[in-house]
Structures are given as C-alpha cells and as structure tokens.
C-alpha cells in the first residue's frame, strides 16, 4: 500500500488543533458497495497519515446511502454518501426538505474493467452476450433453461478462439465486481433473452431473474479472484490460455505481458472509459454534506485527501485496485478546495 505521510504533514497539525472539540470525532460514510472498497482503502490511509480518527465506512447501496445523507443535519447523521450512480432530483429534494441544502458532488474516477489474455495469445473480440454465454451457470437453449455446458469460446460464438473457457474474474468483495456483474453478465443475460426467460419461470420476479443471471458456473471455468490484479496476472501466467479481468490502469502498466480484448467493438482506454463509449464502465461519486464542514473534524481534509493525485491519480493506490483515474481530476480538486456545491438538477 502506498505510504503518503510525506505529503500530509499539515493534516496532522489540523487534527491536533480541532480534535476533542466535538461529540463525534470521526466521519460517518455509507452507500455504494462498489465504492466501499475504495473508500475503505482511503479511510485507512487517511487515519494513518493525518492524525484524524479513522472514518467509519459502511455499505448498504447507493440509494440507501443517499437517503441517509438526506435525513438531516447533525452528529447523528452521516457526512458522506458513496454512490455508483449520480444523485437524483428526488434525492436532492428529499435532502432540501430535511435541511440539507448544500451538497458537494465529488466524482472520484471511473469503474472500468478490461478483459485480457497473454500477450502472445489469441485475439478476443467480446460482447457481454459472449461472456454471459461462456460463464453463466444457466443459459437458454432452444427456448429452454439449461445448465451451461459450453467448453470452448467458439461454442458460444464461432468467431471466438477455439480454446477452452477459463476466466479469472473479480471476486464478490472486489471493487469492480459490481460493474462486471451489471455491465457484462446481466447485460449479456438480457441480450440473449435469458433474463426474460428467468423472470417468466419465476412468476415475473425480476429480482430473481437478475440473481439467476449473476450466478456463475461452479465447474471451474469461472474463478473468482479476491486479491488484487497481481494475483489475476499470476493466475494468467500459470494458465496461458485463460482470460483475466483487470482494471484499465493495471493493464496499461502490463502491456508487455497482456493483450486486451475489445468489448462490443470498442478498445478500452482512459478516453473511451471516461466518455462512456466503452460499455463496461461508469463514473463513481460521493456526496458531501457541506454544512458539516467545520463541524465534523477532518471532513474537508478527508475529501481533499481522497481526490489528491497521490490517492486518486493514475499512479495511486486506488488505480492499483481498479479505479480508472478521472482525466478531469484537477477540476474536481479545485471544486473541492473551493467547496463548490451542486447546482439544480433537471
């Protein structure tokens, strides 16, 4: 883990000058399960480097986190809501009705993953449908829901290599698992008609259908990797015919070892991910209750720390765990420094 103490001497001094003056001396953060691993890393680094108490970071989902943010002001309410989708107009209206009238929107980067094989391996031009048909536990065949028995990538798409299916994917606790599930597996499930079939087989229950879509094969062709991308790369080196899922920055730092796949015809890059052209990506946010700045110790310092180059930049610890650095990070840093609040939403 990157050590950042050399950049943060002023934070420790701030902590000494403000600590102990309030009933609550640690930040309260809740929300997105996707942002949770990143926020947890930052909370640990912030406590180690700043002298402030460690923030309390909880999950619960983006919507639940934003709802908590909007419950009102005061030490009994949270300070920050993590979110893998942008705040809605109804959220902002709920906040305003409870006195939360100043919200700072912070885009921390992009959730983007790439599929890659060994540098000297076969070329892969994938779609979400291909990945779902290769890795989903059940698929629809001739109108019936059946267990997935595909052996080779060419079994699911004749244009893909005739090599055995083996994929190393983010584990369920990994920061990028949610984008893998929603933007690849569920998208592919929907595109193949399996989602509709699963829903029909369960009385129209779409939640159950989504659950079935996201259930991956347990016969060894889909392997969860809970560690960082160095573990995925090691697995790929030991299994040179496999495909691995990586964060963009990790792939870019290992282009001498890896060959990236296209997804729906798009080559992943910082540009195609940040513009949304590459389909397996989305921006990630957190929302700050500005009225708590100066009331809850360390709030602004934490936010500035989070979006610093050392943390959220392309060479920071979050990039090493899958976050795609925002090319407009400098603008975010300036907005945070000036405590710029959100304008009205359409």
Order of alpha helices (4+ residues) and beta strands (2+ residues): alpha-beta-alpha-beta-alpha-beta-alpha-beta-beta-alpha-beta-beta-alpha-beta-alpha-alpha-alpha-alpha-beta-alpha-beta-alpha-beta-beta-alpha-beta-alpha-alpha-alpha-beta-alpha
